């Protein structure tokens, strides 16, 4: 690679994070409260466990397209996941350097939707004749950062969005938001004592008024008990559609992860525990419920009056 991996990835992640932070008020609310509480000195001290993107499984798009960016920058493709009822597939990707977040990419199995939903998605994506990532200069980190905010298809009408929403809330989210960053994740096990478990950190979040996704329980726990995850409920944002009509829709959210030390490393003193000593990867059952942070069953709990 004829570029500085660390510098280039930093540019790309900053390009993703800036608009995400502006559009998701909970990010500033949480990080500022963490500073005020003395949990950390500055926002930059947060360890980002992973970032996630949603996509559509149609020709020239989806995971096969998006992953090219991350593979180019040294990410390694890892385990696959299959979500039967949500009609999703996913992979996670390990970073080339430990200071960077994991990547979680998911994709809607569009072919399993109704003919009506497929027609709506095809209306906006069938005109994409070539993989747009193939036209990117991947070595140009700033161009890659801009790509994630470039509209690859037109906005739908409100009625089309609502038709998709009734069948697949994931489909509706992607048709409007495209490749917008779905969420980033705070590694709570890296925080100071008293906040370094998800139970403790969730208590702090609830104290500052963060509404948590309770699908499958507020804390989603892997069968081995070593990966615990929770997430905020996506806040509603006012969206304007192709027909000029407006409506509140689910935006993005914040996730929180606790990766516990693997049994074979439990003897290590806390100061010696590194990333490789903790539970790695993801869990289908956990992720299945985290997806619902943007679903109406959760977003309806957010006080619209605030």
DRENDREN-214511 format. One line per field, with one value per residue (C-alpha): chain; x negated, y, z negated. Coordinates in pm, 1 decimal. Layout:
// DRENDREN-214511
ch <- A  ...
px <- X  ...
py <- Y  ...
pz <- Z  ...
//
This chain:
// DRENDREN-214511
ch <- A  A  A  A  A  A  A  A  A  A  A  A  A  A  A  A  A  A  A  A  A  A  A  A  A  A  A  A  A  A  A  A  A  A  A  A  A  A  A  A  A  A  A  A  A  A  A  A  A  A  A  A  A  A  A  A  A  A  A  A  A  A  A  A  A  A  A  A  A  A  A  A  A  A  A  A  A  A  A  A  A  A  A  A  A  A  A  A  A  A  A  A  A  A  A  A  A  A  A  A  A  A  A  A  A  A  A  A  A  A  A  A  A  A  A  A  A  A  A  A  A  A  A  A  A  A  A  A  A  A  A  A  A  A  A  A  A  A  A  A  A  A  A  A  A  A  A  A  A  A  A  A  A  A  A  A  A  A  A  A  A  A  A  A  A  A  A  A  A  A  A  A  A  A  A  A  A  A  A  A  A  A  A  A  A  A  A  A  A  A  A  A  A  A  A  A  A  A  A  A  A  A  A  A  A  A  A  A  A  A  A  A  A  A  A  A  A  A  A  A  A  A  A  A  A  A  A  A  A  A  A  A  A  A  A  A  A  A  A  A  A  A  A  A  A  A  A  A  A  A  A  A  A  A  A  A  A  A  A  A  A  A  A  A  A  A  A  A  A  A  A  A  A  A  A  A  A  A  A  A  A  A  A  A  A  A  A  A  A  A  A  A  A  A  A  A  A  A  A  A  A  A  A  A  A  A
px <- 0.0  -143.5  18.8  11.2  280.3  324.2  352.0  582.5  819.4  827.0  939.1  1212.5  1346.5  1347.7  1544.2  1798.0  1817.1  1859.4  2203.3  2311.3  2237.2  2427.7  2731.0  2737.7  2771.1  2724.7  2356.7  2275.1  2508.2  2333.7  1976.3  2020.4  2178.3  1885.8  1642.7  1852.1  1871.2  1494.5  1522.3  1277.6  1093.2  1203.9  1422.8  1116.8  1031.9  1330.2  1233.4  1459.8  1544.7  1702.4  1897.6  2184.2  2331.9  2652.7  2692.2  2917.0  2846.9  2886.8  2644.5  2339.5  2420.1  2434.3  2154.2  1961.6  1921.3  1870.2  1619.6  1376.5  1303.8  1218.3  1029.4  815.6  722.0  615.0  930.4  970.2  1305.1  1417.1  1739.3  2069.6  2415.5  2763.4  3079.2  3377.1  3673.4  3514.7  3392.3  3037.7  2684.0  2377.0  2000.2  1759.2  1409.6  1107.5  899.7  539.3  432.1  574.0  654.9  920.5  1274.5  1408.2  1648.3  1991.0  2159.3  2512.0  2718.1  3088.3  3183.7  3400.7  3506.2  3700.5  3923.4  4264.8  4284.4  4409.7  4112.4  3868.3  4015.9  3971.5  3608.2  3543.1  3690.9  3407.5  3118.4  3159.5  3009.0  2675.4  2498.4  2155.5  2016.8  1959.4  1662.7  1480.1  1475.2  1317.6  949.8  928.0  588.3  754.7  889.1  1074.3  1257.2  1348.9  1482.4  1701.8  1829.5  2026.8  2233.8  2278.5  2635.3  2615.6  2989.2  3274.6  3487.4  3816.4  4160.3  4317.5  4570.6  4293.0  4098.8  4408.2  4477.0  4125.6  4153.4  4461.4  4269.2  3905.3  3801.9  3442.1  3528.9  3700.5  3401.7  3154.5  3363.5  3365.0  3031.1  2818.8  2467.3  2500.6  2324.3  2578.4  2397.5  2068.6  1994.6  1836.1  1612.6  1727.1  1467.6  1202.7  1355.9  1254.6  1362.2  1724.8  1829.8  1644.1  1930.7  2244.8  2462.9  2276.9  2262.1  2629.8  2711.2  2515.1  2691.3  3034.8  2938.3  2865.7  3189.6  3077.3  3357.8  3223.2  3336.2  3503.9  3569.1  3455.7  3367.6  3171.9  2846.8  2804.0  2567.1  2391.0  2440.4  2085.4  2158.5  1851.1  2005.0  2261.6  2422.7  2682.8  2783.4  2972.7  3300.1  3260.6  3397.9  3650.3  3533.8  3747.9  3704.2  3812.6  3908.6  3901.4  4260.9  4185.1  4368.5  4202.4  4222.2  4019.2  3810.1  3563.4  3208.8  2895.7  2806.8  2518.7  2415.5  2226.5  2023.2  1853.0  1604.9  1504.7  1167.8  1143.9  1123.9  768.4  652.4  843.2  519.6  382.0  374.4  613.1  331.4  195.4  521.5  513.2  762.7  647.5  727.2  1095.7  1390.5  1371.4  1627.9  2004.1  2311.7  2617.1  2866.3  2722.5  2703.7  3057.2  3197.5  2952.9  3091.1  3422.4  3278.5  3425.2  3752.5  4083.2  4133.3  3842.3  3855.4  4215.0  4080.4  3883.0  4063.6  4157.7  4227.3  3869.3
py <- 0.0  331.6  532.9  577.6  334.1  502.8  852.9  748.5  551.0  842.5  1073.0  832.7  772.6  1144.4  1206.0  948.8  1064.8  1441.7  1438.7  1141.9  1335.7  1637.7  1427.9  1210.4  1442.2  1149.0  1131.3  1477.2  1427.9  1107.0  1214.7  1551.8  1383.0  1139.5  1431.6  1613.7  1297.6  1254.7  921.0  1053.7  1376.5  1426.4  1264.3  1146.1  909.5  688.0  351.1  277.8  -93.6  -97.9  99.8  -41.3  13.8  -111.5  -193.5  -343.5  -677.9  -567.6  -575.8  -346.8  -250.4  -421.1  -580.2  -698.1  -333.8  -169.4  -423.6  -332.2  -7.5  -172.9  -465.3  -215.3  -50.1  -377.6  -494.8  -874.0  -1036.4  -1258.4  -1438.3  -1431.2  -1394.3  -1486.3  -1321.8  -1530.0  -1312.3  -977.9  -1116.4  -994.8  -1121.9  -970.6  -996.0  -835.0  -715.5  -692.9  -373.1  -364.2  -175.2  -222.9  144.6  131.1  -2.3  -326.9  -293.3  -459.3  -467.7  -595.7  -645.1  -691.6  -1001.9  -796.5  -1101.9  -1231.2  -923.0  -889.3  -796.8  -450.6  -383.7  -520.3  -292.8  14.0  -71.8  -151.7  183.8  357.4  114.4  -56.7  244.7  181.3  -8.3  -37.2  -79.0  283.1  179.1  70.2  434.0  551.9  623.2  416.9  562.8  905.8  890.5  1220.5  1101.3  778.9  976.7  1183.4  870.6  758.7  1076.3  1077.3  998.3  687.9  695.0  943.0  986.6  793.2  944.5  933.2  670.4  447.5  485.8  396.2  91.4  -36.4  52.2  -168.6  -469.6  -410.9  -125.1  -201.5  -151.7  178.9  300.8  223.4  355.0  696.1  706.5  511.4  449.3  690.5  561.5  350.1  355.9  364.1  177.0  276.8  8.3  30.8  -221.1  40.7  294.6  369.3  154.3  206.5  245.3  -42.0  -292.3  -257.4  -276.2  19.9  218.9  164.8  301.3  615.2  640.2  614.6  878.5  1127.3  1045.9  812.6  582.1  228.7  -37.4  -311.1  -560.7  -894.4  -717.0  -395.8  -595.5  -847.4  -1124.0  -1389.7  -1754.7  -1768.0  -1463.0  -1278.9  -1026.1  -783.7  -510.8  -240.4  59.0  383.6  411.5  605.0  955.0  1067.5  1317.7  1522.6  1389.9  1550.1  1312.1  1331.7  1451.5  1741.8  1586.4  1560.2  1305.8  1205.3  892.1  694.9  828.1  660.0  554.0  475.6  128.2  18.4  -302.4  -491.0  -757.2  -969.0  -1134.7  -1486.9  -1760.1  -1855.9  -1500.7  -1442.4  -1469.4  -1151.1  -834.6  -571.9  -345.4  -623.1  -707.0  -618.0  -640.2  -990.5  -1116.5  -1030.5  -1190.5  -1112.4  -1106.6  -1070.0  -1275.9  -1326.7  -1313.6  -988.0  -819.0  -927.4  -718.9  -428.9  -380.0  -290.3  33.6  202.2  5.9  167.5  -73.5  109.4  462.6  509.7  508.7  828.1  1132.4  1325.7  1631.7  1683.1
pz <- 0.0  101.9  -173.3  -546.8  -666.2  -1003.4  -860.3  -575.3  -795.3  -1037.0  -755.8  -644.8  -994.5  -1073.1  -752.8  -868.3  -1226.1  -1183.4  -1014.8  -1226.0  -1545.4  -1415.3  -1324.6  -1636.9  -1940.1  -2179.4  -2076.5  -2213.6  -2508.4  -2611.0  -2548.6  -2719.5  -3020.1  -3030.9  -3044.2  -3304.9  -3515.2  -3497.3  -3316.4  -3058.3  -2991.1  -2631.5  -2368.4  -2174.7  -2461.5  -2378.5  -2230.2  -1932.7  -1928.9  -1582.7  -1326.0  -1120.9  -777.3  -618.3  -249.5  16.7  181.1  541.6  838.2  802.2  442.3  103.5  -93.5  212.0  310.6  -28.3  -156.7  122.9  -59.6  -388.4  -237.2  -47.5  -376.3  -530.0  -702.8  -720.6  -641.8  -928.8  -1028.9  -843.1  -999.7  -877.2  -1008.3  -899.3  -992.5  -908.8  -572.6  -632.6  -582.9  -747.0  -789.7  -1028.7  -942.5  -1170.9  -1150.7  -1027.9  -1340.9  -1692.7  -1741.3  -1468.7  -1503.6  -1367.1  -1073.4  -1066.4  -724.0  -672.6  -359.3  -289.9  -91.0  144.1  343.2  41.9  20.9  183.5  551.8  453.4  225.2  481.3  747.6  528.4  456.4  824.4  926.8  742.2  783.0  1121.9  1299.2  1126.3  1403.3  1242.3  892.3  779.3  562.4  877.7  986.8  662.1  619.1  302.7  217.7  186.8  -169.4  -141.4  171.5  -6.7  -302.7  -70.4  102.4  -202.5  -184.8  192.4  299.5  520.5  594.0  569.0  260.7  256.3  219.4  -125.0  -15.5  121.1  -201.7  -405.1  -186.1  -252.7  -620.8  -656.9  -524.0  -619.8  -844.9  -748.0  -377.6  -450.7  -654.1  -375.7  -85.0  -253.4  -437.4  -184.5  -323.9  -613.4  -926.2  -1115.4  -1450.6  -1631.1  -1951.6  -2281.3  -2437.0  -2798.4  -2923.1  -2841.8  -3080.2  -3439.8  -3731.4  -3822.9  -3457.8  -3289.6  -3288.8  -3083.1  -3392.9  -3542.4  -3220.0  -3139.4  -3484.9  -3393.7  -3055.5  -3210.2  -3467.5  -3187.4  -3006.5  -2729.0  -2614.8  -2564.7  -2320.2  -2525.4  -2243.7  -2383.9  -2708.7  -2760.1  -2767.6  -2487.1  -2599.0  -2389.7  -2493.5  -2631.1  -2847.2  -2718.4  -2477.1  -2618.5  -2408.7  -2451.1  -2240.4  -2246.6  -2060.3  -1735.6  -1757.5  -1500.2  -1239.6  -1004.2  -650.1  -323.9  -44.5  336.1  352.9  117.6  -175.0  -515.0  -792.2  -1098.1  -1038.0  -1246.4  -1235.4  -1370.6  -1724.0  -1961.5  -2074.4  -2386.2  -2410.9  -2691.4  -2580.6  -2875.0  -2925.2  -2782.7  -3051.0  -2957.4  -3030.6  -3353.9  -3550.7  -3390.8  -3604.5  -3467.7  -3353.8  -3130.4  -2952.9  -2583.1  -2300.9  -2203.6  -2552.8  -2526.7  -2350.0  -1979.6  -1701.1  -1715.7  -1799.4  -1577.2  -1865.3  -1998.8  -1657.9  -1567.1  -1852.8  -1811.4  -1456.8  -1618.4  -1759.0  -1447.1  -1445.6  -1538.0  -1829.7  -1993.1  -1850.3  -1963.2  -2319.5  -2265.2  -2402.9  -2088.3  -2297.1  -2401.5
//
